[in-house]
Amino acid sequence: MKHYTILILLAGFAFGATACGDDDDSDAGTDADTDTDTDGDTDTDTDSDTDSDTDSDTDSDSDTDSDTDSDTDADDGIGSACECVDPGCAQGGVPKPTGGTIVGCEGVPSETGALLACLRSYSGMLANHMWFANGYCSLMSTSCTGDPDVCALAEFGDYAANTSCPSGHVQIRGEEDVSTMLGDAVVLSRVCAPVCNDDSDCRVGENDPVWSETTQYKCILDKDPIKFCYDPRNLGAPADYEVEEF
């Protein structure tokens, strides 16, 4: 399975509530009291008490709370288009999947052992040919045994710790023998891809400017009932890789 690139060179590789209350309390009272004593004394006591209590309480509370919750957009998650924008993105013209500054994969979550990757097409003679039209966001790790110079360039992430992918995705696991001018090695790779129902979920119909052709992204059924979006030319025969859904 081809999920990595190796240069065949000696020189390396982001409540609004408005409450308004008016409380008017008006209390007016008049008390007149006349007392007459039996001793013939007339005591006239006039108590005029006027209590005018007007309580006008106006509570105007105008709160404007704008809470915007922007959920992760599927358009910048695993399987979405991406690009790399600085010199660290490639070496000798060969894309480095986990190198440089990756743009377009901001919605990809982290995963133990894996590195953020922007897989890209390559049609040259210095590395394995790759078909990832307009870039493909993923999470990836590799492990390598064999020539130390080859493995120093081909190995990244923590392959042993990278045992899963985010929910709603699959992990594709493969192995490939690699022969270069530096020496020979065996590279193991793990990469995440989104699950799908049919081809319409998989960015069909895009043009690949590297190959000057229409992409072959599709909903791959090789591991039925597990289905995932990928370009099958990057996989080899079904027997060459394993897929686990999460």
C-alpha positions as CSV (number, residue, x, y, z in Angstrom):
1,M,0.0,0.0,0.0
2,K,1.4,3.4,-1.0
3,H,0.8,6.0,1.7
4,Y,4.1,7.7,2.0
5,T,6.8,9.2,-0.2
6,I,10.5,8.5,-0.2
7,L,13.0,10.4,-2.3
8,I,15.3,8.1,-4.3
9,L,18.2,10.4,-3.8
10,L,21.3,10.4,-1.6
11,A,20.5,13.9,-0.4
12,G,17.5,13.7,1.8
13,F,14.0,14.2,1.8
14,A,-10.0,27.8,14.4
15,F,-29.0,34.7,25.0
16,G,-30.2,37.5,24.2
17,A,-32.8,38.5,26.7
18,T,-34.6,41.8,27.0
19,A,-36.6,42.1,30.2
20,C,-38.7,45.2,31.0
21,G,-40.9,45.4,34.1
22,D,-43.0,48.4,35.4
23,D,-44.3,48.2,39.0
24,D,-46.7,51.1,40.1
25,D,-47.9,50.9,43.8
26,S,-50.1,53.8,44.9
27,D,-51.5,53.7,48.6
28,A,-53.6,56.6,49.9
29,G,-55.3,56.5,53.4
30,T,-57.2,59.0,55.5
31,D,-57.9,58.2,59.2
32,A,-60.5,60.4,61.2
33,D,-61.0,59.4,64.9
34,T,-63.4,61.2,67.3
35,D,-63.4,60.1,71.1
36,T,-66.1,61.1,73.7
37,D,-65.3,60.6,77.4
38,T,-68.2,59.7,79.9
39,D,-67.0,62.2,82.4
40,G,-68.7,64.9,80.3
41,D,-65.5,66.0,78.8
42,T,-65.7,66.0,75.1
43,D,-62.4,65.3,73.6
44,T,-62.3,65.7,70.0
45,D,-59.2,64.2,68.4
46,T,-58.9,64.5,64.7
47,D,-56.1,62.6,63.2
48,S,-55.7,63.3,59.7
49,D,-53.0,61.0,58.2
50,T,-52.6,61.1,54.5
51,D,-50.1,58.6,53.3
52,S,-49.4,58.9,49.7
53,D,-46.9,56.3,48.6
54,T,-46.3,56.2,45.0
55,D,-43.6,53.7,44.0
56,S,-42.7,53.8,40.4
57,D,-40.1,51.2,39.7
58,T,-39.0,50.8,36.1
59,D,-36.5,48.0,35.4
60,S,-35.1,48.1,32.0
61,D,-32.6,45.3,31.4
62,S,-31.5,45.1,27.8
63,D,-28.9,42.4,27.4
64,T,-27.7,41.4,24.0
65,D,-25.6,38.2,24.1
66,S,-24.4,36.9,20.8
67,D,-23.2,33.4,21.2
68,T,-22.0,31.9,18.0
69,D,-21.0,28.3,18.2
70,S,-19.3,27.2,15.1
71,D,-19.0,23.4,14.9
72,T,-16.3,21.7,13.0
73,D,-17.1,21.8,9.3
74,A,-16.8,18.6,7.5
75,D,-15.2,20.5,4.7
76,D,-12.0,20.7,6.6
77,G,-11.9,17.3,8.1
78,I,-10.4,14.0,7.1
79,G,-10.7,13.4,3.4
80,S,-11.1,17.1,2.6
81,A,-8.9,19.0,0.1
82,C,-5.8,20.6,1.4
83,E,-2.5,22.3,0.4
84,C,0.9,22.9,1.9
85,V,2.2,26.5,1.8
86,D,5.9,26.7,2.6
87,P,9.3,25.2,1.5
88,G,9.0,22.4,4.2
89,C,6.1,20.9,2.2
90,A,8.4,19.1,-0.2
91,Q,12.0,18.1,-0.7
92,G,13.4,17.8,-4.2
93,G,10.0,18.3,-5.6
94,V,8.5,15.3,-3.7
95,P,5.6,16.1,-1.3
96,K,6.2,15.4,2.4
97,P,2.8,14.4,3.7
98,T,3.4,15.6,7.3
99,G,5.8,18.4,6.5
100,G,5.4,22.1,6.2
101,T,2.4,24.3,7.0
102,I,-0.8,22.4,6.1
103,V,-3.9,24.5,5.2
104,G,-7.5,23.1,4.9
105,C,-7.3,20.4,7.5
106,E,-8.3,22.6,10.5
107,G,-11.2,20.3,11.4
108,V,-9.1,17.2,11.7
109,P,-8.9,16.0,15.3
110,S,-5.8,14.7,17.0
111,E,-5.2,11.0,17.4
112,T,-2.6,9.3,19.6
113,G,0.5,8.4,17.6
114,A,-0.6,10.0,14.4
115,L,0.6,13.2,12.6
116,L,-1.6,15.5,10.6
117,A,-1.0,14.8,6.9
118,C,-1.9,16.4,3.6
119,L,-1.5,13.6,1.1
120,R,-0.8,15.0,-2.4
121,S,-0.4,13.7,-5.9
122,Y,3.0,13.0,-7.3
123,S,3.9,12.0,-10.9
124,G,7.7,12.3,-11.0
125,M,10.4,9.7,-11.0
126,L,11.9,10.3,-7.5
127,A,9.2,8.5,-5.4
128,N,6.2,6.3,-5.6
129,H,3.4,7.7,-7.8
130,M,0.5,9.1,-5.7
131,W,-3.1,10.1,-6.7
132,F,-4.6,12.5,-4.2
133,A,-6.3,15.2,-6.3
134,N,-6.1,18.7,-4.7
135,G,-4.8,17.1,-1.5
136,Y,-6.4,14.8,1.0
137,C,-6.4,15.5,4.8
138,S,-5.6,12.6,7.0
139,L,-3.9,11.3,10.1
140,M,-0.9,9.1,9.5
141,S,2.0,7.2,11.0
142,T,4.6,4.8,9.6
143,S,7.2,2.3,10.8
144,C,10.2,1.1,9.0
145,T,12.7,-1.7,9.2
146,G,15.7,-2.1,7.0
147,D,18.3,0.4,5.7
148,P,18.6,3.1,8.4
149,D,19.0,5.8,5.8
150,V,15.8,4.9,4.2
151,C,14.0,4.5,7.5
152,A,15.2,7.9,8.7
153,L,13.3,9.4,5.8
154,A,10.3,7.1,5.7
155,E,9.4,6.9,9.4
156,F,7.2,9.4,11.2
157,G,4.6,9.5,14.0
158,D,4.3,6.7,16.6
159,Y,3.1,3.7,14.6
160,A,2.8,1.4,17.7
161,A,0.7,3.9,19.6
162,N,-1.5,4.9,16.6
163,T,-4.0,2.1,16.9
164,S,-7.2,4.0,16.0
165,C,-8.9,6.8,14.0
166,P,-11.6,9.2,15.0
167,S,-15.2,7.9,15.1
168,G,-16.8,7.7,11.7
169,H,-13.5,6.9,10.0
170,V,-11.4,3.9,9.1
171,Q,-7.8,3.1,9.6
172,I,-6.1,1.6,6.5
173,R,-3.0,-0.5,7.3
174,G,-0.6,-1.7,4.8
175,E,3.0,-2.9,4.1
176,E,5.3,-2.3,1.2
177,D,8.8,-3.3,0.2
178,V,10.8,-0.3,-0.7
179,S,13.9,-0.3,-2.9
180,T,15.9,2.9,-3.4
181,M,19.4,4.1,-4.2
182,L,19.9,4.4,-0.5
183,G,19.0,0.8,0.2
184,D,16.0,-1.5,0.9
185,A,13.4,-1.4,3.6
186,V,9.9,-2.5,4.6
187,V,7.5,0.3,5.4
188,L,4.3,-0.2,7.4
189,S,1.7,2.6,7.2
190,R,-1.5,3.6,9.0
191,V,-3.8,6.3,7.5
192,C,-7.3,7.5,8.3
193,A,-10.1,7.9,5.8
194,P,-13.8,8.8,6.1
195,V,-16.5,6.2,5.9
196,C,-19.1,6.6,3.0
197,N,-22.4,5.3,1.7
198,D,-21.7,5.8,-2.0
199,D,-19.4,7.6,-4.5
200,S,-21.2,10.9,-4.1
201,D,-19.7,11.2,-0.6
202,C,-16.2,11.1,-2.0
203,R,-15.3,14.3,-3.9
204,V,-15.9,12.7,-7.3
205,G,-15.4,14.7,-10.5
206,E,-12.5,16.9,-9.3
207,N,-9.6,17.6,-11.7
208,D,-6.2,16.6,-10.6
209,P,-3.8,19.3,-11.9
210,V,-0.7,17.1,-11.2
211,W,-2.0,14.3,-13.5
212,S,-4.2,16.5,-15.7
213,E,-7.1,14.1,-15.3
214,T,-10.3,13.6,-13.4
215,T,-9.8,12.2,-9.9
216,Q,-10.8,8.6,-9.1
217,Y,-11.9,9.1,-5.5
218,K,-14.7,6.6,-4.8
219,C,-16.5,4.8,-2.1
220,I,-14.3,1.7,-1.9
221,L,-16.1,-1.6,-1.2
222,D,-13.1,-3.9,-1.2
223,K,-13.5,-4.7,2.5
224,D,-17.3,-5.1,2.5
225,P,-19.2,-4.1,4.6
226,I,-16.6,-1.4,5.4
227,K,-16.7,1.4,2.9
228,F,-14.4,4.4,2.8
229,C,-13.5,7.3,0.5
230,Y,-10.1,6.9,-1.2
231,D,-8.4,6.7,-4.6
232,P,-7.9,2.9,-5.1
233,R,-4.7,3.5,-7.1
234,N,-3.0,4.3,-3.8
235,L,-4.0,1.0,-2.2
236,G,-3.0,-1.9,-4.5
237,A,-4.9,-5.2,-4.3
238,P,-7.4,-5.8,-1.5
239,A,-5.0,-8.4,-0.1
240,D,-2.3,-5.8,0.3
241,Y,-4.1,-3.8,3.1
242,E,-6.4,-4.1,6.1
243,V,-9.2,-1.8,7.1
244,E,-10.8,-1.2,10.6
245,E,-13.8,1.0,11.2
246,F,-14.2,3.2,14.3
